[in-house]
Amino acid sequence: RRERMARGGDMRSLTEEMVFQRTKCNRRDLIRNLNLWGSDLANINILAGMPNLEVLSLSVNHVSSLVALQGCVKLTELYLRKNNIFDLSEIRNLANLRNLRVLWLNDNPCAKLPHYRQYILHHLPGLSKLDSEDVSPEERHRAAQADLRDVPTCAGGPPLQDDRPDDSPSD
């Protein structure tokens, strides 16, 4: 099977063949560790069928949506540095990943938001490490108490699903 191109030009969709080549395993449901660092990936939808993943590296890619990770309930470590995550609310797709302890999301556009750490820890209180810093009990408590309903979550750039040209009205 040929690797399919994602909508973003040279950026690719992750395929089963790519996963099997990286892991030397021919069953997605058995894979626990997957390193896809620097693979020019934009579409990671195939990961939705990998419920036993524990450690996933997607750093240095073009990922902008985390929806495909909702079913990866055994994830403990997730590396997403240097991707295209503009909307911090994408981390809400990780809220059911109760085993997630380590998340690296820095070097994404959303990491420039002033409430970046607080927002993530509010929605993912089980994290023990966010980027290069350990999470203190005090920081976790402050994040839990924070009212973040009205804070902006988008760092700019068009949402992935938005096919309108930049100058079109937004309704």
DSSP file with accessible surface (Angstrom, degrees, kcal/mol):
  #  RESIDUE AA STRUCTURE BP1 BP2  ACC     N-H-->O    O-->H-N    N-H-->O    O-->H-N    TCO  KAPPA ALPHA  PHI   PSI    X-CA   Y-CA   Z-CA
    1    1 A R              0   0  168      0, 0.0     2,-0.2     0, 0.0    14,-0.0   0.000 360.0 360.0 360.0 133.3    0.0    0.0    0.0
    2    2 A R        -     0   0  217      1,-0.1     2,-0.3    15,-0.0    15,-0.1  -0.518 360.0-102.5 -80.1 148.0    1.4    3.4   -0.9
    3    3 A E        -     0   0   67     -2,-0.2     2,-0.2     1,-0.1    -1,-0.1  -0.554  39.2-131.9 -70.8 128.3    1.5    6.2    1.7
    4    4 A R        -     0   0  132     -2,-0.3     9,-1.9     9,-0.2     2,-0.4  -0.581  14.8-122.0 -82.7 146.8   -1.3    8.5    1.2
    5    5 A M  B     -A   12   0A 112     -2,-0.2     7,-0.2     7,-0.2     5,-0.1  -0.678  21.7-135.7 -87.1 136.5   -0.7   12.3    1.1
    6    6 A A        -     0   0   17      5,-2.4     3,-0.5    -2,-0.4     5,-0.1  -0.308  36.5 -92.1 -78.2 173.1   -2.6   14.4    3.6
    7    7 A R  S    S+     0   0  168      1,-0.2     2,-0.7    -2,-0.1    -1,-0.1   0.700 111.7  80.8 -60.8 -17.7   -4.2   17.6    2.6
    8    8 A G  S >  S-     0   0   33      1,-0.1     3,-1.0     3,-0.1     2,-0.7  -0.095 100.0-113.6 -90.0  39.0   -1.1   19.6    3.5
    9    9 A G  T 3  S+     0   0   49     -2,-0.7    -1,-0.1    -3,-0.5    -3,-0.1  -0.560  99.1  11.9  77.8-111.9    1.1   19.0    0.5
   10   10 A D  T 3  S+     0   0  136     -2,-0.7    -1,-0.3    -5,-0.1     2,-0.2   0.530 103.6 108.7 -80.5  -6.1    4.1   16.9    1.5
   11   11 A M    <   -     0   0   46     -3,-1.0    -5,-2.4    -5,-0.1     2,-0.2  -0.503  60.0-144.2 -76.1 143.5    2.6   16.0    4.9
   12   12 A R  E     -Ab   5  41A  56     28,-3.0    30,-2.8    -7,-0.2    31,-1.4  -0.655  10.7-122.0-110.4 162.3    1.5   12.5    5.2
   13   13 A S  E     - b   0  43A  10     -9,-1.9     2,-0.3    -2,-0.2    -9,-0.2  -0.815  38.8-111.6 -93.7 138.6   -1.2   10.4    6.8
   14   14 A L        -     0   0    3     29,-3.3    32,-0.4    -2,-0.4     2,-0.3  -0.536  41.0-163.9 -68.7 130.2    0.0    7.7    9.2
   15   15 A T     >  -     0   0    2     -2,-0.3     4,-2.0     1,-0.1     5,-0.2  -0.780  32.9-114.2-115.6 162.4   -0.7    4.3    7.7
   16   16 A E  H  > S+     0   0   52     -2,-0.3     4,-2.8     1,-0.2     5,-0.2   0.900 117.5  56.7 -59.2 -40.3   -0.8    0.8    9.1
   17   17 A E  H  > S+     0   0   69      1,-0.2     4,-2.4     2,-0.2    -1,-0.2   0.915 105.8  49.6 -60.2 -43.0    2.2    0.0    7.0
   18   18 A M  H  > S+     0   0    6      2,-0.2     4,-2.2     1,-0.2    -1,-0.2   0.918 111.4  49.6 -62.4 -42.1    4.3    2.8    8.5
   19   19 A V  H  X S+     0   0    0     -4,-2.0     4,-2.0     1,-0.2     6,-0.3   0.939 111.9  47.7 -62.2 -46.6    3.3    1.6   12.0
   20   20 A F  H  X S+     0   0   47     -4,-2.8     4,-2.0     1,-0.2     5,-0.5   0.885 111.0  51.4 -65.1 -37.8    4.2   -2.0   11.3
   21   21 A Q  H  < S+     0   0  103     -4,-2.4    -1,-0.2    -5,-0.2    -2,-0.2   0.910 112.9  45.6 -64.7 -40.1    7.6   -0.9    9.8
   22   22 A R  H  < S+     0   0  118     -4,-2.2    -2,-0.2    -5,-0.2    -1,-0.2   0.822 124.3  31.5 -70.7 -34.3    8.4    1.2   12.8
   23   23 A T  H  < S-     0   0   35     -4,-2.0    -2,-0.2     2,-0.2    -1,-0.2   0.583  90.6-134.2-103.4 -13.5    7.4   -1.4   15.4
   24   24 A K  S  < S+     0   0  181     -4,-2.0     2,-0.4     1,-0.2    -3,-0.1   0.805  72.0 116.4  59.1  28.4    8.2   -4.7   13.6
   25   25 A C        -     0   0   34     -5,-0.5    -1,-0.2    -6,-0.3    -2,-0.2  -0.980  56.1-157.9-126.6 138.9    4.8   -5.8   14.8
   26   26 A N  S    S+     0   0  128     -2,-0.4     2,-0.4    -3,-0.1    -6,-0.1   0.160  74.1  73.0-106.8  19.8    1.9   -6.7   12.5
   27   27 A R    >>  -     0   0  123      1,-0.1     3,-1.6    -7,-0.1     4,-0.5  -0.942  61.0-159.7-133.9 114.8   -1.0   -6.2   15.0
   28   28 A R  G >4 S+     0   0   71     -2,-0.4     3,-1.0     1,-0.3    24,-0.3   0.830  91.3  61.8 -59.4 -34.5   -1.9   -2.6   16.0
   29   29 A D  G 34 S+     0   0   58      1,-0.2    -1,-0.3    21,-0.1    21,-0.1   0.628 102.6  51.6 -71.6 -10.2   -3.6   -3.8   19.2
   30   30 A L  G <4 S+     0   0   93     -3,-1.6     2,-0.3    21,-0.0    -1,-0.2   0.548  82.3 108.5 -98.7 -10.2   -0.4   -5.3   20.5
   31   31 A I    <<  +     0   0    7     -3,-1.0    21,-0.2    -4,-0.5     3,-0.1  -0.536  31.8 165.6 -77.6 127.8    1.8   -2.2   20.1
   32   32 A R        +     0   0  149     -2,-0.3    22,-3.3     1,-0.3    23,-2.1   0.623  65.4  41.0-112.2 -21.9    2.7   -0.4   23.3
   33   33 A N  E     +c   55   0B 102     21,-0.2     2,-0.4    20,-0.2    -1,-0.3  -0.997  61.5 174.5-134.0 127.6    5.5    1.9   22.2
   34   34 A L  E     -c   56   0B   2     21,-2.3    23,-2.5    -2,-0.4     2,-0.6  -0.974  12.2-166.6-140.7 121.4    5.6    3.9   19.0
   35   35 A N  E     +c   57   0B  89     -2,-0.4    23,-0.1    21,-0.2    21,-0.1  -0.927  20.0 158.4-110.1 111.8    8.2    6.5   17.9
   36   36 A L    >   +     0   0    0     21,-3.0     3,-1.1    -2,-0.6     5,-0.2  -0.048  19.9 159.2-119.4  28.2    7.1    8.6   15.0
   37   37 A W  T 3   -     0   0  143      1,-0.2    23,-0.2     2,-0.1    24,-0.1  -0.253  68.8  -0.1 -55.8 132.3    9.4   11.5   15.6
   38   38 A G  T 3  S+     0   0   32     21,-2.4    -1,-0.2     1,-0.1    23,-0.2   0.830  84.7 135.6  61.2  40.1   10.0   13.7   12.5
   39   39 A S    <   -     0   0    2     -3,-1.1   -27,-0.2    20,-0.3    22,-0.1   0.273  69.4-118.9-103.1  10.0    7.8   11.7   10.1
   40   40 A D        +     0   0   81     20,-0.7   -28,-3.0     1,-0.2     2,-0.4   0.830  56.3 165.5  57.4  34.2    6.0   14.7    8.4
   41   41 A L  E     +b   12   0A   0     -5,-0.2    21,-3.1   -30,-0.2    -1,-0.2  -0.659  25.1 160.5 -87.9 135.6    2.7   13.4    9.7
   42   42 A A  E     +     0   0A  27    -30,-2.8     2,-0.6    -2,-0.4    22,-0.5   0.653  69.7  54.1-113.0 -38.0   -0.4   15.5    9.7
   43   43 A N  E     +b   13   0A  50    -31,-1.4   -29,-3.3    20,-0.1    -1,-0.2  -0.884  49.9 164.1-107.3 119.0   -3.1   12.8    9.9
   44   44 A I    >   +     0   0    3     -2,-0.6     3,-2.2   -31,-0.2     4,-0.3   0.050  31.4 127.7-118.0  23.9   -2.8   10.4   12.8
   45   45 A N  G >   +     0   0   97      1,-0.3     3,-1.9     2,-0.2     4,-0.2   0.776  61.6  70.2 -56.2 -29.6   -6.3    8.9   12.7
   46   46 A I  G >  S+     0   0   32    -32,-0.4     3,-1.8     1,-0.3    -1,-0.3   0.779  82.6  73.8 -62.6 -21.4   -5.1    5.3   12.6
   47   47 A L  G X  S+     0   0    0     -3,-2.2     3,-1.9     1,-0.3    -1,-0.3   0.737  76.2  78.6 -66.2 -18.2   -3.9    5.7   16.2
   48   48 A A  G <  S+     0   0   59     -3,-1.9    -1,-0.3     1,-0.3    -2,-0.2   0.780  90.6  55.1 -60.0 -24.4   -7.6    5.5   17.2
   49   49 A G  G <  S+     0   0   33     -3,-1.8    -1,-0.3    -4,-0.2    -2,-0.1   0.052  89.1  82.7 -97.0  26.0   -7.3    1.7   16.7
   50   50 A M    X   +     0   0    0     -3,-1.9     3,-1.5     1,-0.1    -1,-0.2  -0.568  45.8 161.7-128.5  71.0   -4.3    1.3   19.1
   51   51 A P  T 3   +     0   0   53      0, 0.0    23,-0.8     0, 0.0    -1,-0.1   0.648  70.0  58.9 -70.1 -13.8   -5.8    1.1   22.6
   52   52 A N  T 3  S+     0   0   44    -24,-0.3     2,-0.1   -21,-0.2    20,-0.1   0.385  70.2 128.9-100.3   6.2   -2.7   -0.5   24.2
   53   53 A L    <   +     0   0    0     -3,-1.5    21,-0.2    -6,-0.2   -21,-0.2  -0.389  24.5 169.7 -59.7 132.8   -0.2    2.3   23.3
   54   54 A E        +     0   0   67    -22,-3.3    22,-3.4     1,-0.4    23,-2.1   0.691  67.5  30.8-112.8 -37.5    1.7    3.4   26.5
   55   55 A V  E     +cd  33  77B  30    -23,-2.1   -21,-2.3    21,-0.2     2,-0.4  -0.994  67.3 177.1-129.2 125.1    4.4    5.6   25.1
   56   56 A L  E     -cd  34  78B   0     21,-2.1    23,-2.7    -2,-0.4     2,-0.6  -0.988  11.8-166.4-133.9 123.8    3.9    7.7   21.9
   57   57 A S  E     +cd  35  79B  20    -23,-2.5   -21,-3.0    -2,-0.4    23,-0.2  -0.948  23.2 153.5-110.6 115.5    6.3   10.1   20.3
   58   58 A L        +     0   0    0     21,-3.5     5,-0.3    -2,-0.6     3,-0.2   0.075  27.6 143.3-120.4  17.2    4.9   12.4   17.7
   59   59 A S        +     0   0    6     20,-0.3   -21,-2.4     1,-0.2   -20,-0.3  -0.224  59.7  25.3 -61.8 151.4    7.3   15.3   18.1
   60   60 A V  S    S+     0   0   47     21,-2.7   -20,-0.7   -23,-0.2    23,-0.2   0.964  97.7 106.7  58.8  58.3    8.5   17.2   15.0
   61   61 A N  S    S-     0   0    6     21,-1.1    -1,-0.2    20,-0.3   -19,-0.2  -0.564  80.3-101.9-135.9-156.2    5.4   16.5   12.8
   62   62 A H        +     0   0   54    -21,-3.1     2,-0.2    -2,-0.2    21,-0.1  -0.066  58.6 150.0-128.1  29.7    2.5   18.6   11.6
   63   63 A V        +     0   0    0     -5,-0.3    21,-2.2     1,-0.1   -20,-0.1  -0.454  11.8 163.7 -69.4 133.7   -0.2   17.3   13.9
   64   64 A S        +     0   0   24    -22,-0.5     2,-0.4     1,-0.2    23,-0.3   0.492  59.5  55.9-124.9 -12.0   -3.0   19.8   14.7
   65   65 A S        -     0   0   19    -23,-0.3    -1,-0.2    20,-0.1     3,-0.2  -0.975  49.3-170.3-127.3 141.2   -5.7   17.6   16.2
   66   66 A L    >   +     0   0    0     -2,-0.4     3,-1.8     1,-0.1     4,-0.3   0.247  58.3 109.1-110.0  11.9   -5.6   15.1   19.1
   67   67 A V  G >  S+     0   0   67      1,-0.3     3,-1.8     2,-0.2     4,-0.2   0.880  71.7  62.0 -56.5 -39.1   -9.0   13.5   18.5
   68   68 A A  G 3  S+     0   0    7      1,-0.3     3,-0.5    -3,-0.2    -1,-0.3   0.693  96.3  61.2 -64.5 -15.3   -7.4   10.2   17.3
   69   69 A L  G X  S+     0   0    0     -3,-1.8     3,-1.8     1,-0.2    -1,-0.3   0.528  73.2  96.1 -91.1  -4.1   -5.8    9.8   20.8
   70   70 A Q  T <  S+     0   0   94     -3,-1.8    -1,-0.2    -4,-0.3    -2,-0.1   0.816  87.0  46.1 -56.0 -33.7   -9.1    9.6   22.7
   71   71 A G  T 3  S+     0   0   35     -3,-0.5     2,-1.9    -4,-0.2    -1,-0.3   0.436  82.3  96.9 -92.1   2.0   -9.1    5.8   22.7
   72   72 A C    X   +     0   0    0     -3,-1.8     3,-1.9     1,-0.2    -1,-0.2  -0.415  47.6 161.9 -87.1  64.2   -5.5    5.3   23.6
   73   73 A V  T 3   +     0   0   69     -2,-1.9    26,-0.6     1,-0.3    -1,-0.2   0.609  63.9  57.7 -69.1 -12.6   -6.5    4.9   27.3
   74   74 A K  T 3  S+     0   0   94    -23,-0.8    -1,-0.3   -21,-0.2   -22,-0.1   0.442  73.8 130.0 -96.8   1.9   -3.2    3.2   28.4
   75   75 A L    <   +     0   0    0     -3,-1.9   -21,-0.2     1,-0.2   -20,-0.2  -0.313  22.1 165.9 -58.6 130.3   -1.0    6.1   27.3
   76   76 A T        +     0   0   46    -22,-3.4    25,-2.7     1,-0.3    26,-2.2   0.625  68.6  33.7-112.4 -29.0    1.4    7.2   30.1
   77   77 A E  E     +de  55 102B  64    -23,-2.1   -21,-2.1    24,-0.2     2,-0.4  -0.997  61.7 180.0-134.7 130.9    3.8    9.3   28.1
   78   78 A L  E     -de  56 103B   0     24,-2.3    26,-2.3    -2,-0.4     2,-0.6  -0.987   7.8-165.7-135.4 121.0    2.9   11.5   25.1
   79   79 A Y  E     +de  57 104B  58    -23,-2.7   -21,-3.5    -2,-0.4   -20,-0.3  -0.934  22.8 153.5-112.2 114.1    5.5   13.6   23.2
   80   80 A L        +     0   0    0     24,-3.4     3,-0.3    -2,-0.6     5,-0.2   0.045  18.7 150.1-128.2  23.0    4.0   16.3   20.9
   81   81 A R        +     0   0   69      1,-0.2   -21,-2.7    23,-0.1   -20,-0.3  -0.231  64.1  16.3 -59.8 148.3    6.7   18.9   20.7
   82   82 A K  S    S+     0   0  106     24,-1.3   -21,-1.1   -23,-0.2    -1,-0.2   0.939  92.3 123.7  55.1  58.5    7.1   21.0   17.5
   83   83 A N  S    S-     0   0    5     -3,-0.3   -21,-0.1   -23,-0.2   -19,-0.1  -0.465  73.5 -94.8-122.5-160.8    3.7   20.3   15.9
   84   84 A N        +     0   0   59    -21,-2.2     2,-1.1    -2,-0.2     3,-0.2  -0.262  61.0 146.1-117.0  43.5    0.9   22.5   14.7
   85   85 A I        +     0   0    0     -5,-0.2    25,-2.4     1,-0.2    26,-0.3  -0.730   8.3 159.9 -86.3 102.5   -1.4   22.5   17.7
   86   86 A F        +     0   0   66     -2,-1.1    69,-2.4   -22,-0.2     2,-0.7   0.773  57.6  66.8 -89.0 -35.3   -2.9   26.0   17.7
   87   87 A D  B >   -H  154   0C  50    -23,-0.3     3,-2.0    67,-0.2    67,-0.3  -0.823  63.0-161.5 -99.7 112.5   -5.9   25.3   19.8
   88   88 A L  G >  S+     0   0    0     65,-3.5     3,-2.0    -2,-0.7     4,-0.2   0.783  85.8  74.6 -61.1 -26.1   -5.1   24.5   23.4
   89   89 A S  G >  S+     0   0   32      1,-0.3     3,-1.8    64,-0.2     4,-0.3   0.669  73.4  84.0 -66.1 -10.4   -8.6   23.0   23.8
   90   90 A E  G X  S+     0   0   30     -3,-2.0     3,-1.9     1,-0.3    -1,-0.3   0.811  76.3  70.2 -58.1 -27.3   -7.3   20.0   21.8
   91   91 A I  G X  S+     0   0    0     -3,-2.0     3,-2.2     1,-0.3    -1,-0.3   0.734  78.7  76.6 -67.6 -16.6   -5.9   18.6   25.1
   92   92 A R  G X  S+     0   0  139     -3,-1.8     3,-1.4     1,-0.3    -1,-0.3   0.774  81.9  68.7 -61.8 -23.7   -9.5   18.0   26.2
   93   93 A N  G <  S+     0   0   29     -3,-1.9    -1,-0.3    -4,-0.3     3,-0.2   0.620  97.5  52.7 -67.5 -11.6   -9.3   15.0   23.8
   94   94 A L  G X  S+     0   0    0     -3,-2.2     3,-2.1    -4,-0.2    -1,-0.3   0.399  77.1 103.0-101.1   0.8   -6.9   13.5   26.3
   95   95 A A  T <  S+     0   0   32     -3,-1.4    -1,-0.1     1,-0.3    -2,-0.1   0.782  79.0  51.5 -60.7 -29.3   -9.1   14.0   29.4
   96   96 A N  T 3  S+     0   0  110     -4,-0.2     2,-1.7    -3,-0.2    -1,-0.3   0.431  80.2 100.7 -88.6   2.8  -10.1   10.3   29.5
   97   97 A L    X   +     0   0    7     -3,-2.1     3,-1.8     1,-0.2    -1,-0.1  -0.598  48.2 174.2 -87.9  78.5   -6.5    9.1   29.5
   98   98 A R  T 3  S+     0   0  167     -2,-1.7    -1,-0.2     1,-0.3   -24,-0.1   0.660  72.1  55.0 -65.1 -18.8   -6.3    8.5   33.2
   99   99 A N  T 3  S+     0   0   76    -26,-0.6     2,-0.3   -24,-0.2    -1,-0.3   0.501  76.0 120.6 -91.6  -5.7   -2.8    6.9   33.0
  100  100 A L    <   +     0   0    5     -3,-1.8   -24,-0.2    -6,-0.2   -23,-0.2  -0.447  22.6 153.7 -66.7 120.4   -1.2    9.9   31.3
  101  101 A R        +     0   0  102    -25,-2.7    27,-2.6    -2,-0.3    28,-2.2   0.629  58.6  48.2-117.5 -28.3    1.6   11.2   33.5
  102  102 A V  E     +ef  77 129B  20    -26,-2.2   -24,-2.3    26,-0.2     2,-0.4  -0.981  57.4 171.8-125.4 125.4    4.0   12.9   31.0
  103  103 A L  E     -ef  78 130B   0     26,-1.9    28,-3.3    -2,-0.5     2,-0.6  -0.991  11.6-170.3-133.8 124.5    3.0   15.4   28.3
  104  104 A W  E     +e   79   0B  55    -26,-2.3   -24,-3.4    -2,-0.4   -23,-0.1  -0.963  27.3 144.6-113.5 112.9    5.4   17.4   26.2
  105  105 A L        +     0   0    0     -2,-0.6     3,-0.5   -26,-0.2     6,-0.2   0.328  28.4 124.1-127.8   0.0    3.5   20.0   24.2
  106  106 A N        +     0   0   38      1,-0.2   -24,-1.3   -25,-0.1   -23,-0.2  -0.099  59.7  44.8 -64.9 166.3    6.0   22.9   24.1
  107  107 A D  S    S+     0   0   79      1,-0.3    -1,-0.2   -26,-0.2   -24,-0.2   0.742  88.0 114.3  66.4  23.9    7.1   24.4   20.8
  108  108 A N  S >  S-     0   0    1     -3,-0.5     3,-1.6   -26,-0.2     4,-0.3  -0.881  82.4-112.0-110.0 153.7    3.5   24.3   19.5
  109  109 A P  G >  S+     0   0   25      0, 0.0     3,-1.7     0, 0.0   -23,-0.2   0.885 116.5  59.6 -54.0 -37.2    1.7   27.6   18.8
  110  110 A C  G >  S+     0   0    0    -25,-2.4     3,-1.6     1,-0.3   -24,-0.1   0.750  89.4  72.3 -65.8 -20.1   -0.7   27.0   21.8
  111  111 A A  G <  S+     0   0   26     -3,-1.6    -1,-0.3   -26,-0.3     5,-0.1   0.653  85.6  67.0 -71.6 -10.9    2.3   26.9   24.2
  112  112 A K  G <  S+     0   0  169     -3,-1.7    -1,-0.3    -4,-0.3    -2,-0.2   0.581  74.5 109.8 -83.7 -10.6    2.7   30.7   23.8
  113  113 A L  S X  S-     0   0   25     -3,-1.6     3,-1.6    -4,-0.2     4,-0.2  -0.406  75.5-128.0 -67.0 141.7   -0.7   31.3   25.5
  114  114 A P  T 3  S+     0   0  127      0, 0.0     3,-0.2     0, 0.0     4,-0.2   0.793 107.4  43.7 -64.9 -26.9   -0.2   32.9   29.0
  115  115 A H  T 3> S+     0   0   23      1,-0.2     4,-2.9     2,-0.1     5,-0.3   0.118  78.5 124.0-103.9  21.5   -2.4   30.3   30.8
  116  116 A Y  H <> S+     0   0   17     -3,-1.6     4,-2.1     1,-0.2     5,-0.2   0.911  75.6  37.2 -50.6 -58.1   -0.9   27.3   28.9
  117  117 A R  H  > S+     0   0   39     -4,-0.2     4,-2.8    -3,-0.2     5,-0.3   0.928 117.5  50.9 -65.5 -44.9    0.2   25.2   31.9
  118  118 A Q  H  > S+     0   0   76      1,-0.2     4,-2.1     2,-0.2    -1,-0.2   0.920 110.5  49.3 -60.9 -43.4   -2.7   26.1   34.1
  119  119 A Y  H  X S+     0   0    6     -4,-2.9     4,-1.8     2,-0.2    -1,-0.2   0.933 113.2  46.4 -62.1 -46.9   -5.2   25.2   31.4
  120  120 A I  H  X S+     0   0    0     -4,-2.1     4,-2.5    -5,-0.3    -2,-0.2   0.944 114.1  47.1 -62.7 -46.2   -3.6   21.8   30.7
  121  121 A L  H  < S+     0   0    1     -4,-2.8    -1,-0.2     1,-0.2    -2,-0.2   0.821 107.6  57.5 -69.7 -27.0   -3.3   20.9   34.4
  122  122 A H  H  < S+     0   0   61     -4,-2.1    -1,-0.2    -5,-0.3    -2,-0.2   0.913 118.1  32.3 -64.0 -42.6   -6.9   21.9   34.9
  123  123 A H  H  < S+     0   0   39     -4,-1.8    -2,-0.2     1,-0.2    -1,-0.2   0.692 129.2  37.4 -89.9 -21.2   -8.0   19.4   32.3
  124  124 A L    ><  +     0   0   12     -4,-2.5     3,-1.7    -5,-0.2    -1,-0.2  -0.557  65.9 162.5-128.0  68.1   -5.3   16.8   32.9
  125  125 A P  T 3   +     0   0   65      0, 0.0    -1,-0.1     0, 0.0    -4,-0.1   0.667  66.2  69.6 -68.2 -12.8   -4.8   16.9   36.7
  126  126 A G  T 3  S+     0   0   35     -3,-0.1     2,-0.1     2,-0.0    -5,-0.1   0.551  71.0 116.9 -82.4  -5.2   -3.1   13.5   36.7
  127  127 A L    <   -     0   0    1     -3,-1.7   -25,-0.2     1,-0.2   -26,-0.2  -0.371  39.2-177.6 -65.1 137.6    0.1   14.8   34.9
  128  128 A S  S    S+     0   0   54    -27,-2.6     7,-2.6     1,-0.3     2,-0.4   0.589  75.9  31.5-104.6 -18.1    3.3   14.6   36.9
  129  129 A K  E     -fG 102 134B  67    -28,-2.2   -26,-1.9     5,-0.3     2,-0.5  -0.987  59.7-173.4-143.1 129.8    5.4   16.3   34.3
  130  130 A L  E >  S-fG 103 133B   0      3,-2.5     3,-1.9    -2,-0.4   -26,-0.2  -0.988  70.3 -41.1-123.1 117.6    4.4   18.9   31.7
  131  131 A D  T 3  S-     0   0   13    -28,-3.3   -28,-0.1    -2,-0.5   -50,-0.0  -0.398 123.7 -25.4  57.9-132.4    7.1   19.7   29.2
  132  132 A S  T 3  S+     0   0   78     -2,-0.1     2,-0.4    -3,-0.1    -1,-0.3   0.463 122.2  86.1 -90.4   2.4   10.4   19.8   31.0
  133  133 A E  E <  S-G  130   0B 108     -3,-1.9    -3,-2.5     1,-0.0     2,-0.1  -0.865  73.5-127.3-112.6 136.3    9.0   20.7   34.4
  134  134 A D  E     -G  129   0B 120     -2,-0.4     2,-0.6    -5,-0.2    -5,-0.3  -0.401  31.5-116.8 -67.0 151.0    7.6   18.5   37.2
  135  135 A V        -     0   0   14     -7,-2.6    -1,-0.1    -2,-0.1     3,-0.0  -0.821  27.7-145.9 -93.6 123.2    4.1   19.5   38.3
  136  136 A S     >  -     0   0   41     -2,-0.6     4,-2.5     1,-0.1     5,-0.2  -0.530  21.3-118.1 -85.0 156.0    4.0   20.6   41.9
  137  137 A P  H  > S+     0   0   89      0, 0.0     4,-2.4     0, 0.0     5,-0.1   0.887 116.7  53.3 -58.9 -35.8    1.0   19.8   44.2
  138  138 A E  H  > S+     0   0  117      2,-0.2     4,-2.6     1,-0.2     5,-0.2   0.917 108.7  47.8 -65.5 -43.6    0.5   23.6   44.6
  139  139 A E  H  > S+     0   0   31      2,-0.2     4,-2.3     1,-0.2    -1,-0.2   0.914 112.0  50.1 -64.7 -40.4    0.4   24.2   40.8
  140  140 A R  H  X S+     0   0   72     -4,-2.5     4,-2.2     2,-0.2    -2,-0.2   0.921 111.3  49.1 -62.9 -42.0   -2.0   21.3   40.4
  141  141 A H  H  X S+     0   0  116     -4,-2.4     4,-1.8     2,-0.2    -2,-0.2   0.930 110.7  49.3 -65.0 -46.1   -4.3   22.7   43.2
  142  142 A R  H  X S+     0   0  141     -4,-2.6     4,-1.0     1,-0.2    -1,-0.2   0.906 111.9  49.5 -60.1 -40.9   -4.2   26.3   41.6
  143  143 A A  H >< S+     0   0    1     -4,-2.3     3,-0.5     1,-0.2    -1,-0.2   0.902 108.2  53.0 -66.1 -39.4   -5.1   24.8   38.2
  144  144 A A  H 3< S+     0   0   56     -4,-2.2    -1,-0.2     1,-0.2    -2,-0.2   0.859 112.3  45.5 -63.7 -34.2   -8.0   22.8   39.7
  145  145 A Q  H 3< S+     0   0  135     -4,-1.8    -1,-0.2    -5,-0.2    -2,-0.2   0.631  90.4 110.5 -83.4 -14.5   -9.4   25.9   41.3
  146  146 A A    <<  -     0   0   19     -4,-1.0     2,-0.9    -3,-0.5    -3,-0.0  -0.317  64.3-138.8 -70.0 141.6   -9.0   28.1   38.2
  147  147 A D        +     0   0   99      1,-0.1     3,-0.2    -2,-0.0    -1,-0.1  -0.871  34.5 161.8 -97.1 103.4  -12.1   29.3   36.3
  148  148 A L    >   +     0   0   15     -2,-0.9     3,-1.0     1,-0.2    -1,-0.1   0.160  34.0 112.9-111.2  17.7  -10.9   28.9   32.7
  149  149 A R  T 3  S+     0   0  195      1,-0.2    -1,-0.2     3,-0.0    -2,-0.0   0.834  85.3  34.7 -61.8 -34.1  -14.3   29.0   30.9
  150  150 A D  T 3  S+     0   0  153     -3,-0.2    -1,-0.2     2,-0.1    -2,-0.1   0.299  86.8 116.3-107.9   9.8  -13.7   32.3   29.2
  151  151 A V  S <  S-     0   0   39     -3,-1.0     2,-0.1     1,-0.1    -3,-0.0  -0.575  72.3-109.7 -79.6 141.1  -10.0   32.2   28.4
  152  152 A P        -     0   0   91      0, 0.0    -1,-0.1     0, 0.0    -2,-0.1  -0.474  31.0-174.7 -66.9 139.1   -9.0   32.1   24.8
  153  153 A T        +     0   0   30     -2,-0.1   -65,-3.5   -65,-0.0     2,-0.5   0.476  54.8  87.5-112.9  -6.1   -7.6   28.8   23.7
  154  154 A C  B     -H   87   0C  56    -67,-0.3   -67,-0.2   -66,-0.1     3,-0.1  -0.843  53.2-164.2-104.5 129.6   -6.5   29.5   20.2
  155  155 A A        -     0   0   39    -69,-2.4   -68,-0.1    -2,-0.5    -1,-0.1   0.201  59.0 -85.9 -91.2  13.4   -3.0   30.9   19.5
  156  156 A G  S    S+     0   0   35      1,-0.2    -1,-0.4   -70,-0.1   -46,-0.0  -0.272  82.3  96.2 102.8 167.5   -3.9   31.9   15.9
  157  157 A G  S    S-     0   0   41     -3,-0.1    -1,-0.2    -2,-0.1   -71,-0.0   0.069  80.2 -64.0  89.1 153.6   -3.9   30.1   12.6
  158  158 A P        -     0   0   75      0, 0.0   -72,-0.1     0, 0.0     8,-0.0  -0.459  53.5-108.3 -75.1 142.4   -6.9   28.5   11.0
  159  159 A P    >   -     0   0   73      0, 0.0     3,-1.3     0, 0.0    -2,-0.0  -0.355  32.1-112.9 -61.8 153.5   -8.6   25.5   12.6
  160  160 A L  T 3  S+     0   0   78      1,-0.3   -95,-0.1   -96,-0.2   -96,-0.0   0.877 115.0  47.2 -57.8 -40.2   -7.9   22.2   10.8
  161  161 A Q  T 3  S+     0   0  127      2,-0.0     2,-0.8     1,-0.0    -1,-0.3   0.551  85.8 104.7 -83.2  -5.3  -11.5   21.7    9.7
  162  162 A D    <   +     0   0   46     -3,-1.3    -1,-0.0     1,-0.2     0, 0.0  -0.662  39.1 172.8 -84.0 110.1  -11.9   25.3    8.4
  163  163 A D        +     0   0  122     -2,-0.8    -1,-0.2     2,-0.0     3,-0.1   0.365  41.3 112.7 -97.0   2.7  -11.7   25.2    4.6
  164  164 A R  S    S-     0   0  103      1,-0.1    -2,-0.0     2,-0.1     6,-0.0  -0.487  76.2-105.5 -73.6 149.1  -12.7   28.9    4.1
  165  165 A P    >   -     0   0   84      0, 0.0     3,-1.8     0, 0.0    -1,-0.1  -0.324  37.2-105.9 -65.0 157.5  -10.1   31.3    2.7
  166  166 A D  T 3  S+     0   0  151      1,-0.3    -2,-0.1    -3,-0.1    -3,-0.0   0.769 117.8  50.7 -59.1 -26.4   -8.6   33.6    5.3
  167  167 A D  T 3  S+     0   0  145      2,-0.0    -1,-0.3     3,-0.0     3,-0.1   0.366  85.6 107.2 -98.3   9.2  -10.6   36.6    4.0
  168  168 A S  S <  S-     0   0   35     -3,-1.8    -4,-0.1     1,-0.1     0, 0.0  -0.528  79.7 -96.0 -84.9 153.9  -14.1   35.0    4.0
  169  169 A P        -     0   0  104      0, 0.0    -1,-0.1     0, 0.0    -2,-0.0  -0.302  22.6-141.0 -65.8 152.9  -16.7   35.9    6.5
  170  170 A S              0   0   89     -3,-0.1    -2,-0.0    -6,-0.0    -6,-0.0   0.256 360.0 360.0-100.6  12.2  -17.0   33.6    9.5
  171  171 A D              0   0  186      0, 0.0     0, 0.0     0, 0.0     0, 0.0   0.974 360.0 360.0  68.5 360.0  -20.8   33.7    9.8
